[in-house]
Every structure is written in structure tokens, then in C-alpha cells.
């Protein structure tokens, strides 16, 4: 779909015929009509899931470029802070499931100069790329709101970190770690020629892995210097250098002074300089009267001397950032700390678009997110009030005795299941054996970003963003992985040091064993080895992680444990399995045909090493979900496969007969794409891409969240066909079944908004701009409502798209940053660019003229397709009419003059023949010709011989 907000007509290629040009114009208006008639201008609108997945590719961009505009989908989580001129909101980006912050600034409340500064500061933000600096990803313009997408730090700021210490001093190793990161960030900023001017503990952010991120630089600092956001204290003088207090000139050494103040706070937990009023504070800063001194018995002399050097009263004697990094205290550890920073930053690091042709469209989808559980005697789904929007879940897991949830902010919650009556062994991780019936945050993991969790029978294992493994619960089978040195029960999360230098990608737990996949694609297993479920070619129990021998030609992408077996999934979609193959639940049995049609069935009772599941080799498997007696899998086409026991109809084939091979499900699931599936004890739950949830198998004890009527075996109440449950349509991001229990996340789309005016990967360069009435809002219905209410902005508001040419050098000029900015690929005439550079701003009328009002009404009433086709036919026919001049054409030229294009119109010959011919055209085509005159004027086309051109030939040009 063609992006809106392009100022000029699509410029035909050199040598293209007039018919092709007419088709180009017609095609643009056809796309315009499609955009207006669609929900919010994109396929993501409506009630479906707008998460990651294939989306309709947009058409070529204006100018004939082959690049397509990518859609980026965002889900708002919660508001982080509000101010008088905007707010900061946490979003989840569905493409990579990452968290980002959008700073939303209402530009109508800023002065003209501040608007120009805002765009220049975005360029500065784009220049700074460093692991210890808040990353800038993108920015968008939504009418008069500037949206800046930034990296999210989930560990708070250094100010709060110091407050939480109370009277307990930091270890020197931690102070040196923070010092290195802060100085590295300042070095990067100074090398870019940028003076931060606002370094303080409130502007130094942390991740849960203690990674420093220097923020509120550039745009954020300038905006906050006059209009403070709720989470910052702007203008605090505690970090001001003596030269700033004295009002003399200052340079980069002023930032070094602020760094010294920050490190001094880390060493003393007190501000470097303190006073009852700003005047006394400035006096103490100038005189160097510090609030207290560093405890020399707690910290090394070398560290104290570094701080004192930064706080030297003479700026010339203060070291530079690079000189600080070259001090022995940091130099001898520099390589080690640099590698640590890279490692900690890797899980969340996101590449930025490198070219302007990749400018994406932002699709913001508001939705409800809720967690439901059922089973264990409860057939009605129970909603968990603790896990809801603002604290929404991203992953869920069910165990035989407990549940676990990881939230979008990567915190872990655990609680016991509904069945109860089972003795606990610390599997909740709360430091005791109490039965918590409601989700409770695992406090011992505070400050650690949990990416994934897996539940065993009576233990739990989780993985952090850094790839570190934590386990808690029963160690009877050695599932803690520490050779039973921690005792039979571990009540609090305990780190497995085995993986300190070999980060874990994924973990999966069976009833009594654990299997992990590392980032190096190595597989390790430990715990109970009965039936060979560890894949170590034996049935021995192992109490520490053991490396599994996997053929080097295979790249493992996922591991999945059943209660007494294990699956490995390869990159090519093949499946390897080991463990107990009862009922062929591992898919290892083989059926062979003889010469005279005799069939032989070879059963594999169990296997102690990973074996290829040949029956699944006909499919490219993407997801596998083992249950107690059967297994389900999803292939690359979204088809659902089941195999194993069918006693209670858990295979979903419509009967209860024994099945020997792999079953490709049809029936109610025929033609549907399955996106999630999980198997419990004799039942299966699946979710489809059209937002339906299905259940089948044994319905006893509320396992199916419904009451089946079939009784194939005694008192078991079953259903052998997939039946829809859960009422209305719901999207299911995650689903887990174990024993008799099910836990899942359900989402419902509330509304969706497309922000088409954007700039991805903004670079240093000259901004090409042109005027386009009403350019660059959201699509569809929201666009229409905006056009009806919009009037020309006398202060030159931002309403368009800003893109820059990476081949150019120099910052965006303030003048070019004003007005309606467009991402059109056509070039701006030299005379117009010169006038824009020399102008303070582009004059706009204080109130809409009658013509501009007519413009809005005309644009709102999109031409029917039939009339557009008529325009095409008319454009191919010779013009024989020379009608009288229409009065509205004269108003058009007068309005064009008010928009600053006096020179373009004044240099043209007498336009009356063209204007005269316009009024003879069908009334429905007046807007098309009228719009073409406007756009042609901006391109400098009035110098063409108008007297000899009829309006339709003019359109072709």
C-alpha cells in the first residue's frame, strides 16, 4: 500500500510515455482510495492478532523505488512517567519481543525554536551508538506529537540504587565496574563532539544485570531543561562545576567534574557538595568544601586519587575521559570489562536501520492481556487478577504441583496449583515451604531479568537474559545440578556456576530431569536417567550437567522434555528423541511393508541415546509438545500432528481406536493454522491463528474447561474431536499443560492505530522537504477525522515524514527542520531549498481560506473508482474544449502564493488557458487537476509552455 503524506506527484522515469504517467497518477489515487476504505489504513487493524507474522507487503514507494515499508508492531504496557508536555510509555515490540520506551512530546506546546532544536537533537541521538549509552531506535511523527523510541532499562537509575544501599557501602569492585562504564560512555560522547552537561545519578540508568546506560542526553536533556518530566529533577546544581557556578566558559572538563561527583556518591552514599540553598551550594563548589571524605580504609588509594583528579578546581588539570580509561586501575581490567559489557548487552542489543529506504510504519495495538488457569477439579477457567495489564505475562509454565509466570518486565511469579494436598519442597522459591495460592513474586531474583522458566514435578529452573541458570526445589534426583551439595531441598533460587562462561539459551524440565540448550547450540542434561531420558547412552542418574553427544551436522534449535523422555528439534525441522516410547509417544516405532504387502510393525520400547523420529521426517516440525501418554507437533505450514495413546481421544482423530503412526488432524482443525499446542495427562489444548481455542481428550477433573458427554471407557468423560472452548475470540501468546492443569495467556485487541509518518535510522544529512496539505497522519478513519479538524499551523508544526540522505554530511539545518517534512523521493528545486534555508519559517495563514476549506472537503470525499477510470480514458483522448475560466482556479493561485511559492508562479507565462480548460472538465475531476497544479508548482514545472497543454496532458507530466 502506498504510504501517505508524499508532497509531489510520483515523478515518471526519464523517457516514460504519457500513458505510463497517467497510469502512475491513477494508481496513486487508487491506492489512496484503498487506504481510506481499509481499517486504519493497514491489515493490522481489526480484531485479529497484530503480532509478528507475515504481513501484506506494501507497494513500491513513491519515485519508483523497489523498497517496501516494513511494519513494526507495538503493544503499550504502562505509562512510566508524565509531564506537562508529554509522557514516557513502556511498549513491547512484537517482532523481537523486546521492551522499548516511547517518549511522547506534544510539539504544539513548544516554541518554534525548540521544535527546530528537537529535530537536530534526534540527529545527535542517532550519532551515539555505544553499549553504555541509552540506544535511540527510531522516531515517528503522529500529527503534532513527536514519538522517540528509546532503549528500556529495567533496573532503575543510579540514584535509587544508592538510596537502596542505605548505610552499606558498595564493594570497590562494583564501584570500579560502574566507573569504567560511565567513563566509557562519556568518552564516546566527547569523541562525537557532544557535551552532555547533565551527568548525574538520576540520568544514569541500570539494567537488571548492572549494565550502566547514560541517558537524558541530546534531545531528552534539552526538553527536560525547561520542561521537566516526572522522573527527573532538571536543573539540580549538585553536579555543577566551579566554572559553571562562576559563569565562565566551560568545555568537556565540566562533564568530568560531574563524573567525579557521581563516583564520590558511590563511595560515600552522600552528595559531594550539599547546602541548604543554591547560593551556599555554589560557594562550597567554588571553594571545594566537600560534604565528607572517602573512607580510605574501605577503598584503595588509587581509586580515591582518580576521584580527586576529576574534582580538581582547575579544569585544565582534570583528566579527559580517555586519560581516565588509561589509568592503571582501569587499564589492567579494561579488556575483561569490555568483554563483560558486550556479553551483558548482547541479549537486548537491536540493530538500527541503516538506510532511509527501510523506513518502517509503526502499528500500535492496544489489547487486554489476562492469564487463566483450569483443571484439578475446576472446569471453569479462573482469571488471575495479580497478572493483568501493566503487569502482563509473556510466558507461562505448568508443573504437576505449581505454576510459574514470567512477566513482560521479566519478573518471576510462582504459586501452587488448585489441587493442593501435596507436600512442597521449595519449588516456589520463596524461602519456605508455604503453599501460596496466589501468584507471588520471587523476591530473591529481584534485579535479575528472567527470560524463561520451566517447571518439573517438584522443582523449578529459570534462565536470565544473560544466559545464567537458577534452580530451586527438590534435589532428590539431582535436578539442582550441584552434585547434591546444597542438601535435599533448595528453598531459594541458586545459581548453577557450571554455565557462568557458557550462557544458556533454553531450558526444559521433565518430571525428574533437566535439559538445556546453550547459545553455542550445545545440549546438556542431568537428573533422573531412567529409560535413558537424558540421552547419555545409559540409565544412570547424573547430579551435574552432562554434555550430550549430538551429530555435528545437526544444529539444535530447541529442546523439550516430556515426563520421561526428551525431544531435540533441529534447524531443518527434524526431530530426535530418547527415553520411554510407550504408546509410540516419541514417534520412534516403524511400520515396514514386505514384497507381498505384508506389514511388519517394529516397536521401540525405549532408547538411551537420541534417535531420529523417522515417521516425522516427512514434515518440517517447528513446535513439539509432549504429554504423559501422547505428543503433538506443529509443522511449518501450521498443521497439527498427533501420535501416542488414543484411549481417551487425546489424538483428536474422532475416535478412540489405537493409532500406530502419525496423525494429521483435519475435522474442526482442517484448513486452520495451529499456532500453539500443549499436552497434559490424556488431553490436548490448541490455539489457532484465527483466535480460536480447542480442547479434546479426557475431560475429567475439569481438564477441558467444559463438560463432555461421551463415556468411551467406564466413568471417563471424553471427547475425541477438537471442540472450541473459551467463548469469544482470543489470541494465545503462550500455553502450557501438565498433569490435569492448564495455564494460558489470552489477549484481545481493543484498537489499532497506524502511524505512517516516521523516520527510521535518521542520519546526518540535508533534509529534503516539501509542503503537503494534511500530510502524514495515521491511516484510514483516523486520517479522515484529522483532515476535518486540521488548519494551517502558523508556527510551522510537524505533520510529515523526515528522512535523510546518508551520503550527505552535516547536521540538519534548523530552517529545514521546520514545516511539513516529507519522505518523497523526488528532489526539491534549488530555488525553493535556498529560500527555505534563508527563511526563519514558512509563513502560513492564521485562519483557513475558503479554498483551503474546500481542499479538505475535497480530499475527504475520495473519488469513486469508476470516475478515476473515466479520468484515465479521458487522459488518452485529445482535448478539444477551451471552456471559460473557473473562479476557483484564481483562488488556487492566490492560495499558492500565500504558501511561499510566489517565485514559481510569477515566473510562469499566462496560465489563463490552462485555468480556462480546467472548468470545462467534469466537476468530479476538478480536485485532481487542482491538486496536480499545486504539486507541479512545488516541483518548478510552471516554466512549461502552458498555452499548448491541456489539463490531462499536463497531468501526464
Secondary structure, DSSP 4 states (H G I P E B T S, - for coil): -PPS---SPPPPPTT--HHHHHHHHHHHHHHHHHHHHSGGGSTT-SSS--SSS--PPP-PBTTTB---PPEEEEEEEEEEEEETTEEEEEEEETTTTEEEEEEEEEGGGS-HHHHHHHHHHHHHHHH---TTBPPEEEEEEETTEEEEEEE--TT-BHHHHHHHHTT-PPPHHHHHHHHHHHHHHHHHHHHTT------SGGGEEE-TT--EEE-S-THHHHHHHHS--TT--TT-GGG--HHHHHT----THHHHHHHHHHHHHHHHSS-SS--SSHHHHHHHHHHT--S----TTTS-HHHHHHHHHHT-SSGGGSPPHHHHHTSHHHHTTHHHHHHHHHHHHHTT--PPP-SGGG--EEEEEEEEEEEEEEETTEEEEEE-SSS-TTS-EEEEEE-SSEEEEEETT--EEEEE-SS--S---STT-SSS-----S-EE-GGGTTS-EEEEEE-SSEEEEEETTS-EEEEEE-TTSTTSSTTTT-SEEEEEEE-GGGTTS-EEEEEE-SSEEEEEETTS-EEEEE--GGGTTSSSS---EEEEEE----TT--EEEEEE-SSEEEEEETTS-EEEEEE-GGGTTS--EEEE-TTS-EEEE---EEEEEEE-GGGTTS-EEEEEE-SSEEEEEETTS-EEEEE--TTSTT-SSS-----S-EE--GGGTTPPEEEEEE-SSEEEEEETTS-EEEEEE-GGGTTSS---B-SSTT--EEEEEEEESSS--EEEEEEEETTEEEEEEEEEEEEEEE--EEES--SSPBP----TT-S-BSHHHHHHHHHH----TT----S---B-TT--SPPPTTTTSS-----SSPPPHHHHHHHHH-SS----SS--HHHHHHHHHHHSPPPHHHHHHHHHHHHSPP---PPPPHHHHHHHHHHHHTT-HHHHHTS---HHHHHHHTTS-GGGHHHHHHHHHHHHHTTGGGS-GGG--HHHHHH-
